[in-house]
Amino acid sequence: MKVGPCGISCETCGLYTEGLCEGCELSKERVKMLKEIGKNCPMLECAVERDIEVCSRDCGEFPCEKFEGWPLSQSWLEMYKSRSEKEK
């Protein structure tokens, strides 16, 4: 099962299920291809630029503004933030 930097399974992503993307490949070529078809993914683009495989695991700035409104629910992001703050 492929998982994107956003943390969701590619099989649940509309771009994947519509056949527009073969899954989140961490490459500049995949970012370019998505931009060319008008389906840019800001999380994939950022992950490629920063060499991050999974945002919630690998990025100290997670969750950032790129996650506002999608693909994860606001309540899940708030739960994640509160748990992360308790661990510090």
Backbone as XML, in Angstrom:
<?xml version="1.0"?>
<chain id="A" units="angstrom">
  <residue number="1" name="MET">
    <atom name="N" x="0.844" y="-1.172" z="0.000"/>
    <atom name="CA" x="0.000" y="0.000" z="0.000"/>
    <atom name="C" x="0.890" y="1.236" z="0.000"/>
  </residue>
  <residue number="2" name="LYS">
    <atom name="N" x="0.663" y="2.097" z="-0.953"/>
    <atom name="CA" x="1.399" y="3.354" z="-1.026"/>
    <atom name="C" x="0.747" y="4.361" z="-0.091"/>
  </residue>
  <residue number="3" name="VAL">
    <atom name="N" x="1.603" y="5.113" z="0.617"/>
    <atom name="CA" x="1.125" y="6.178" z="1.494"/>
    <atom name="C" x="1.832" y="7.458" z="1.094"/>
  </residue>
  <residue number="4" name="GLY">
    <atom name="N" x="1.059" y="8.513" z="0.948"/>
    <atom name="CA" x="1.624" y="9.800" z="0.567"/>
    <atom name="C" x="2.229" y="10.514" z="1.755"/>
  </residue>
  <residue number="5" name="PRO">
    <atom name="N" x="2.990" y="11.564" z="1.502"/>
    <atom name="CA" x="3.565" y="12.350" z="2.590"/>
    <atom name="C" x="2.500" y="12.893" z="3.533"/>
  </residue>
  <residue number="6" name="CYS">
    <atom name="N" x="1.284" y="13.079" z="3.021"/>
    <atom name="CA" x="0.181" y="13.586" z="3.840"/>
    <atom name="C" x="-0.248" y="12.565" z="4.882"/>
  </residue>
  <residue number="7" name="GLY">
    <atom name="N" x="0.107" y="11.302" z="4.681"/>
    <atom name="CA" x="-0.223" y="10.256" z="5.639"/>
    <atom name="C" x="-1.417" y="9.414" z="5.255"/>
  </residue>
  <residue number="8" name="ILE">
    <atom name="N" x="-2.063" y="9.724" z="4.136"/>
    <atom name="CA" x="-3.192" y="8.894" z="3.734"/>
    <atom name="C" x="-2.755" y="7.913" z="2.650"/>
  </residue>
  <residue number="9" name="SER">
    <atom name="N" x="-3.477" y="6.819" z="2.559"/>
    <atom name="CA" x="-3.209" y="5.811" z="1.546"/>
    <atom name="C" x="-3.523" y="6.380" z="0.170"/>
  </residue>
  <residue number="10" name="CYS">
    <atom name="N" x="-2.630" y="6.169" z="-0.765"/>
    <atom name="CA" x="-2.867" y="6.651" z="-2.127"/>
    <atom name="C" x="-4.162" y="6.067" z="-2.690"/>
  </residue>
  <residue number="11" name="GLU">
    <atom name="N" x="-4.523" y="4.855" z="-2.274"/>
    <atom name="CA" x="-5.736" y="4.216" z="-2.772"/>
    <atom name="C" x="-6.995" y="4.988" z="-2.383"/>
  </residue>
  <residue number="12" name="THR">
    <atom name="N" x="-6.901" y="5.907" z="-1.415"/>
    <atom name="CA" x="-8.065" y="6.705" z="-1.020"/>
    <atom name="C" x="-8.020" y="8.104" z="-1.615"/>
  </residue>
  <residue number="13" name="CYS">
    <atom name="N" x="-6.985" y="8.442" z="-2.338"/>
    <atom name="CA" x="-6.821" y="9.765" z="-2.940"/>
    <atom name="C" x="-7.566" y="9.818" z="-4.277"/>
  </residue>
  <residue number="14" name="GLY">
    <atom name="N" x="-8.316" y="10.882" z="-4.477"/>
    <atom name="CA" x="-9.069" y="11.040" z="-5.715"/>
    <atom name="C" x="-8.196" y="11.012" z="-6.961"/>
  </residue>
  <residue number="15" name="LEU">
    <atom name="N" x="-7.006" y="11.593" z="-6.886"/>
    <atom name="CA" x="-6.116" y="11.590" z="-8.051"/>
    <atom name="C" x="-5.733" y="10.165" z="-8.434"/>
  </residue>
  <residue number="16" name="TYR">
    <atom name="N" x="-5.529" y="9.318" z="-7.433"/>
    <atom name="CA" x="-5.161" y="7.926" z="-7.668"/>
    <atom name="C" x="-6.366" y="7.146" z="-8.201"/>
  </residue>
  <residue number="17" name="THR">
    <atom name="N" x="-7.521" y="7.289" z="-7.533"/>
    <atom name="CA" x="-8.691" y="6.505" z="-7.932"/>
    <atom name="C" x="-9.221" y="6.918" z="-9.300"/>
  </residue>
  <residue number="18" name="GLU">
    <atom name="N" x="-8.970" y="8.162" z="-9.709"/>
    <atom name="CA" x="-9.382" y="8.628" z="-11.034"/>
    <atom name="C" x="-8.361" y="8.280" z="-12.109"/>
  </residue>
  <residue number="19" name="GLY">
    <atom name="N" x="-7.242" y="7.660" z="-11.714"/>
    <atom name="CA" x="-6.217" y="7.265" z="-12.675"/>
    <atom name="C" x="-5.322" y="8.405" z="-13.129"/>
  </residue>
  <residue number="20" name="LEU">
    <atom name="N" x="-5.346" y="9.518" z="-12.423"/>
    <atom name="CA" x="-4.521" y="10.673" z="-12.791"/>
    <atom name="C" x="-3.116" y="10.597" z="-12.208"/>
  </residue>
  <residue number="21" name="CYS">
    <atom name="N" x="-2.943" y="9.797" z="-11.169"/>
    <atom name="CA" x="-1.641" y="9.681" z="-10.493"/>
    <atom name="C" x="-1.447" y="8.211" z="-10.120"/>
  </residue>
  <residue number="22" name="GLU">
    <atom name="N" x="-0.222" y="7.736" z="-10.233"/>
    <atom name="CA" x="0.089" y="6.347" z="-9.898"/>
    <atom name="C" x="0.458" y="6.183" z="-8.430"/>
  </residue>
  <residue number="23" name="GLY">
    <atom name="N" x="0.383" y="7.241" z="-7.670"/>
    <atom name="CA" x="0.752" y="7.208" z="-6.258"/>
    <atom name="C" x="1.852" y="8.208" z="-5.988"/>
  </residue>
  <residue number="24" name="CYS">
    <atom name="N" x="1.975" y="8.580" z="-4.738"/>
    <atom name="CA" x="2.917" y="9.630" z="-4.354"/>
    <atom name="C" x="4.363" y="9.149" z="-4.421"/>
  </residue>
  <residue number="25" name="GLU">
    <atom name="N" x="4.943" y="9.398" z="-5.527"/>
    <atom name="CA" x="6.370" y="9.131" z="-5.721"/>
    <atom name="C" x="7.094" y="10.419" z="-5.325"/>
  </residue>
  <residue number="26" name="LEU">
    <atom name="N" x="8.038" y="10.304" z="-4.423"/>
    <atom name="CA" x="8.755" y="11.486" z="-3.958"/>
    <atom name="C" x="9.798" y="11.901" z="-4.983"/>
  </residue>
  <residue number="27" name="SER">
    <atom name="N" x="9.308" y="12.575" z="-6.026"/>
    <atom name="CA" x="10.212" y="13.008" z="-7.083"/>
    <atom name="C" x="9.746" y="14.332" z="-7.673"/>
  </residue>
  <residue number="28" name="LYS">
    <atom name="N" x="10.695" y="15.091" z="-8.175"/>
    <atom name="CA" x="10.369" y="16.350" z="-8.834"/>
    <atom name="C" x="9.547" y="16.097" z="-10.088"/>
  </residue>
  <residue number="29" name="GLU">
    <atom name="N" x="9.779" y="14.939" z="-10.718"/>
    <atom name="CA" x="9.029" y="14.597" z="-11.920"/>
    <atom name="C" x="7.542" y="14.421" z="-11.615"/>
  </residue>
  <residue number="30" name="ARG">
    <atom name="N" x="7.221" y="13.775" z="-10.463"/>
    <atom name="CA" x="5.811" y="13.575" z="-10.114"/>
    <atom name="C" x="5.160" y="14.916" z="-9.777"/>
  </residue>
  <residue number="31" name="VAL">
    <atom name="N" x="5.882" y="15.780" z="-9.070"/>
    <atom name="CA" x="5.355" y="17.118" z="-8.756"/>
    <atom name="C" x="5.072" y="17.873" z="-10.055"/>
  </residue>
  <residue number="32" name="LYS">
    <atom name="N" x="6.015" y="17.817" z="-10.993"/>
    <atom name="CA" x="5.859" y="18.503" z="-12.279"/>
    <atom name="C" x="4.666" y="17.955" z="-13.050"/>
  </residue>
  <residue number="33" name="MET">
    <atom name="N" x="4.514" y="16.638" z="-13.068"/>
    <atom name="CA" x="3.411" y="16.014" z="-13.788"/>
    <atom name="C" x="2.072" y="16.465" z="-13.213"/>
  </residue>
  <residue number="34" name="LEU">
    <atom name="N" x="1.948" y="16.483" z="-11.882"/>
    <atom name="CA" x="0.697" y="16.908" z="-11.256"/>
    <atom name="C" x="0.403" y="18.377" z="-11.555"/>
  </residue>
  <residue number="35" name="LYS">
    <atom name="N" x="1.432" y="19.213" z="-11.564"/>
    <atom name="CA" x="1.232" y="20.629" z="-11.910"/>
    <atom name="C" x="0.766" y="20.764" z="-13.358"/>
  </residue>
  <residue number="36" name="GLU">
    <atom name="N" x="1.346" y="19.969" z="-14.245"/>
    <atom name="CA" x="1.002" y="20.049" z="-15.665"/>
    <atom name="C" x="-0.457" y="19.681" z="-15.936"/>
  </residue>
  <residue number="37" name="ILE">
    <atom name="N" x="-1.030" y="18.799" z="-15.129"/>
    <atom name="CA" x="-2.432" y="18.431" z="-15.337"/>
    <atom name="C" x="-3.368" y="19.257" z="-14.437"/>
  </residue>
  <residue number="38" name="GLY">
    <atom name="N" x="-2.806" y="20.259" z="-13.767"/>
    <atom name="CA" x="-3.609" y="21.152" z="-12.936"/>
    <atom name="C" x="-4.054" y="20.548" z="-11.621"/>
  </residue>
  <residue number="39" name="LYS">
    <atom name="N" x="-3.303" y="19.570" z="-11.107"/>
    <atom name="CA" x="-3.666" y="18.866" z="-9.875"/>
    <atom name="C" x="-2.526" y="18.888" z="-8.862"/>
  </residue>
  <residue number="40" name="ASN">
    <atom name="N" x="-1.889" y="20.033" z="-8.701"/>
    <atom name="CA" x="-0.748" y="20.143" z="-7.801"/>
    <atom name="C" x="-1.100" y="19.686" z="-6.387"/>
  </residue>
  <residue number="41" name="CYS">
    <atom name="N" x="-0.188" y="18.987" z="-5.752"/>
    <atom name="CA" x="-0.334" y="18.576" z="-4.359"/>
    <atom name="C" x="0.731" y="19.314" z="-3.551"/>
  </residue>
  <residue number="42" name="PRO">
    <atom name="N" x="0.335" y="20.328" z="-2.768"/>
    <atom name="CA" x="1.323" y="21.106" z="-2.023"/>
    <atom name="C" x="2.087" y="20.279" z="-0.997"/>
  </residue>
  <residue number="43" name="MET">
    <atom name="N" x="1.470" y="19.237" z="-0.450"/>
    <atom name="CA" x="2.179" y="18.406" z="0.526"/>
    <atom name="C" x="3.269" y="17.574" z="-0.145"/>
  </residue>
  <residue number="44" name="LEU">
    <atom name="N" x="2.972" y="17.026" z="-1.309"/>
    <atom name="CA" x="3.984" y="16.265" z="-2.040"/>
    <atom name="C" x="5.115" y="17.182" z="-2.471"/>
  </residue>
  <residue number="45" name="GLU">
    <atom name="N" x="4.778" y="18.350" z="-2.979"/>
    <atom name="CA" x="5.803" y="19.300" z="-3.421"/>
    <atom name="C" x="6.736" y="19.677" z="-2.268"/>
  </residue>
  <residue number="46" name="CYS">
    <atom name="N" x="6.181" y="19.979" z="-1.116"/>
    <atom name="CA" x="6.979" y="20.341" z="0.054"/>
    <atom name="C" x="7.844" y="19.158" z="0.506"/>
  </residue>
  <residue number="47" name="ALA">
    <atom name="N" x="7.249" y="17.968" z="0.532"/>
    <atom name="CA" x="7.997" y="16.775" z="0.960"/>
    <atom name="C" x="9.189" y="16.513" z="0.055"/>
  </residue>
  <residue number="48" name="VAL">
    <atom name="N" x="9.000" y="16.697" z="-1.240"/>
    <atom name="CA" x="10.108" y="16.500" z="-2.182"/>
    <atom name="C" x="11.198" y="17.542" z="-1.933"/>
  </residue>
  <residue number="49" name="GLU">
    <atom name="N" x="10.795" y="18.798" z="-1.772"/>
    <atom name="CA" x="11.766" y="19.875" z="-1.531"/>
    <atom name="C" x="12.556" y="19.653" z="-0.249"/>
  </residue>
  <residue number="50" name="ARG">
    <atom name="N" x="11.898" y="19.105" z="0.780"/>
    <atom name="CA" x="12.527" y="18.964" z="2.092"/>
    <atom name="C" x="13.018" y="17.554" z="2.386"/>
  </residue>
  <residue number="51" name="ASP">
    <atom name="N" x="12.874" y="16.638" z="1.428"/>
    <atom name="CA" x="13.281" y="15.247" z="1.583"/>
    <atom name="C" x="12.598" y="14.602" z="2.789"/>
  </residue>
  <residue number="52" name="ILE">
    <atom name="N" x="11.273" y="14.703" z="2.804"/>
    <atom name="CA" x="10.447" y="14.174" z="3.883"/>
    <atom name="C" x="9.572" y="13.075" z="3.302"/>
  </residue>
  <residue number="53" name="GLU">
    <atom name="N" x="9.576" y="11.925" z="3.937"/>
    <atom name="CA" x="8.776" y="10.815" z="3.442"/>
    <atom name="C" x="7.322" y="10.895" z="3.929"/>
  </residue>
  <residue number="54" name="VAL">
    <atom name="N" x="7.124" y="11.129" z="5.228"/>
    <atom name="CA" x="5.784" y="11.242" z="5.814"/>
    <atom name="C" x="5.790" y="12.456" z="6.740"/>
  </residue>
  <residue number="55" name="CYS">
    <atom name="N" x="4.942" y="13.414" z="6.439"/>
    <atom name="CA" x="4.956" y="14.699" z="7.157"/>
    <atom name="C" x="4.816" y="14.543" z="8.667"/>
  </residue>
  <residue number="56" name="SER">
    <atom name="N" x="3.821" y="13.783" z="9.120"/>
    <atom name="CA" x="3.570" y="13.685" z="10.557"/>
    <atom name="C" x="4.723" y="13.015" z="11.301"/>
  </residue>
  <residue number="57" name="ARG">
    <atom name="N" x="5.476" y="12.200" z="10.640"/>
    <atom name="CA" x="6.591" y="11.498" z="11.264"/>
    <atom name="C" x="7.917" y="12.244" z="11.113"/>
  </residue>
  <residue number="58" name="ASP">
    <atom name="N" x="8.115" y="12.904" z="9.972"/>
    <atom name="CA" x="9.430" y="13.418" z="9.626"/>
    <atom name="C" x="9.585" y="14.934" z="9.680"/>
  </residue>
  <residue number="59" name="CYS">
    <atom name="N" x="8.498" y="15.664" z="9.857"/>
    <atom name="CA" x="8.591" y="17.125" z="9.793"/>
    <atom name="C" x="8.225" y="17.756" z="11.135"/>
  </residue>
  <residue number="60" name="GLY">
    <atom name="N" x="9.132" y="18.547" z="11.677"/>
    <atom name="CA" x="8.905" y="19.239" z="12.939"/>
    <atom name="C" x="7.868" y="20.335" z="12.849"/>
  </residue>
  <residue number="61" name="GLU">
    <atom name="N" x="7.470" y="20.721" z="11.649"/>
    <atom name="CA" x="6.474" y="21.770" z="11.461"/>
    <atom name="C" x="5.062" y="21.219" z="11.229"/>
  </residue>
  <residue number="62" name="PHE">
    <atom name="N" x="4.922" y="19.908" z="11.261"/>
    <atom name="CA" x="3.608" y="19.287" z="11.043"/>
    <atom name="C" x="2.714" y="19.504" z="12.249"/>
  </residue>
  <residue number="63" name="PRO">
    <atom name="N" x="1.443" y="19.811" z="12.067"/>
    <atom name="CA" x="0.766" y="20.123" z="10.819"/>
    <atom name="C" x="0.935" y="21.592" z="10.466"/>
  </residue>
  <residue number="64" name="CYS">
    <atom name="N" x="1.155" y="21.858" z="9.223"/>
    <atom name="CA" x="1.351" y="23.234" z="8.760"/>
    <atom name="C" x="0.117" y="23.698" z="7.976"/>
  </residue>
  <residue number="65" name="GLU">
    <atom name="N" x="0.202" y="24.906" z="7.449"/>
    <atom name="CA" x="-0.928" y="25.486" z="6.725"/>
    <atom name="C" x="-1.322" y="24.690" z="5.481"/>
  </residue>
  <residue number="66" name="LYS">
    <atom name="N" x="-0.433" y="23.865" z="4.956"/>
    <atom name="CA" x="-0.775" y="23.067" z="3.773"/>
    <atom name="C" x="-1.872" y="22.058" z="4.082"/>
  </residue>
  <residue number="67" name="PHE">
    <atom name="N" x="-2.071" y="21.748" z="5.359"/>
    <atom name="CA" x="-3.079" y="20.769" z="5.761"/>
    <atom name="C" x="-4.416" y="21.392" z="6.132"/>
  </residue>
  <residue number="68" name="GLU">
    <atom name="N" x="-4.545" y="22.689" z="6.028"/>
    <atom name="CA" x="-5.807" y="23.335" z="6.378"/>
    <atom name="C" x="-6.881" y="22.986" z="5.365"/>
  </residue>
  <residue number="69" name="GLY">
    <atom name="N" x="-7.924" y="22.337" z="5.828"/>
    <atom name="CA" x="-9.049" y="21.985" z="4.970"/>
    <atom name="C" x="-8.978" y="20.611" z="4.332"/>
  </residue>
  <residue number="70" name="TRP">
    <atom name="N" x="-7.821" y="20.022" z="4.240"/>
    <atom name="CA" x="-7.679" y="18.693" z="3.638"/>
    <atom name="C" x="-6.252" y="18.199" z="3.745"/>
  </residue>
  <residue number="71" name="PRO">
    <atom name="N" x="-5.896" y="16.983" z="3.542"/>
    <atom name="CA" x="-6.774" y="15.828" z="3.387"/>
    <atom name="C" x="-7.196" y="15.233" z="4.731"/>
  </residue>
  <residue number="72" name="LEU">
    <atom name="N" x="-6.655" y="15.748" z="5.810"/>
    <atom name="CA" x="-7.000" y="15.252" z="7.144"/>
    <atom name="C" x="-7.994" y="16.200" z="7.794"/>
  </residue>
  <residue number="73" name="SER">
    <atom name="N" x="-8.860" y="15.661" z="8.629"/>
    <atom name="CA" x="-9.871" y="16.511" z="9.263"/>
    <atom name="C" x="-9.228" y="17.457" z="10.270"/>
  </residue>
  <residue number="74" name="GLN">
    <atom name="N" x="-9.865" y="18.589" z="10.467"/>
    <atom name="CA" x="-9.370" y="19.574" z="11.419"/>
    <atom name="C" x="-9.331" y="18.984" z="12.828"/>
  </residue>
  <residue number="75" name="SER">
    <atom name="N" x="-10.315" y="18.171" z="13.178"/>
    <atom name="CA" x="-10.331" y="17.581" z="14.519"/>
    <atom name="C" x="-9.161" y="16.610" z="14.704"/>
  </residue>
  <residue number="76" name="TRP">
    <atom name="N" x="-8.796" y="15.868" z="13.658"/>
    <atom name="CA" x="-7.653" y="14.965" z="13.760"/>
    <atom name="C" x="-6.368" y="15.763" z="13.945"/>
  </residue>
  <residue number="77" name="LEU">
    <atom name="N" x="-6.223" y="16.858" z="13.191"/>
    <atom name="CA" x="-5.030" y="17.699" z="13.308"/>
    <atom name="C" x="-4.930" y="18.315" z="14.705"/>
  </residue>
  <residue number="78" name="GLU">
    <atom name="N" x="-6.053" y="18.755" z="15.258"/>
    <atom name="CA" x="-6.048" y="19.324" z="16.608"/>
    <atom name="C" x="-5.682" y="18.269" z="17.638"/>
  </residue>
  <residue number="79" name="MET">
    <atom name="N" x="-6.200" y="17.045" z="17.493"/>
    <atom name="CA" x="-5.842" y="15.948" z="18.382"/>
    <atom name="C" x="-4.347" y="15.670" z="18.304"/>
  </residue>
  <residue number="80" name="TYR">
    <atom name="N" x="-3.803" y="15.656" z="17.102"/>
    <atom name="CA" x="-2.375" y="15.409" z="16.914"/>
    <atom name="C" x="-1.551" y="16.491" z="17.616"/>
  </residue>
  <residue number="81" name="LYS">
    <atom name="N" x="-1.938" y="17.748" z="17.418"/>
    <atom name="CA" x="-1.224" y="18.856" z="18.053"/>
    <atom name="C" x="-1.259" y="18.729" z="19.571"/>
  </residue>
  <residue number="82" name="SER">
    <atom name="N" x="-2.421" y="18.421" z="20.140"/>
    <atom name="CA" x="-2.521" y="18.338" z="21.599"/>
    <atom name="C" x="-1.693" y="17.184" z="22.140"/>
  </residue>
  <residue number="83" name="ARG">
    <atom name="N" x="-1.663" y="16.073" z="21.451"/>
    <atom name="CA" x="-0.830" y="14.937" z="21.887"/>
    <atom name="C" x="0.645" y="15.269" z="21.770"/>
  </residue>
  <residue number="84" name="SER">
    <atom name="N" x="1.022" y="15.956" z="20.713"/>
    <atom name="CA" x="2.435" y="16.322" z="20.522"/>
    <atom name="C" x="2.887" y="17.282" z="21.612"/>
  </residue>
  <residue number="85" name="GLU">
    <atom name="N" x="2.033" y="18.213" z="21.995"/>
    <atom name="CA" x="2.380" y="19.194" z="23.031"/>
    <atom name="C" x="2.526" y="18.523" z="24.389"/>
  </residue>
  <residue number="86" name="LYS">
    <atom name="N" x="1.716" y="17.514" z="24.677"/>
    <atom name="CA" x="1.792" y="16.795" z="25.959"/>
    <atom name="C" x="3.082" y="16.021" z="26.083"/>
  </residue>
  <residue number="87" name="GLU">
    <atom name="N" x="3.638" y="15.534" z="24.951"/>
    <atom name="CA" x="4.862" y="14.749" z="24.974"/>
    <atom name="C" x="6.093" y="15.592" z="25.238"/>
  </residue>
  <residue number="88" name="LYS">
    <atom name="N" x="6.002" y="16.901" z="25.046"/>
    <atom name="CA" x="7.175" y="17.766" z="25.197"/>
    <atom name="C" x="7.495" y="18.052" z="26.622"/>
  </residue>
</chain>
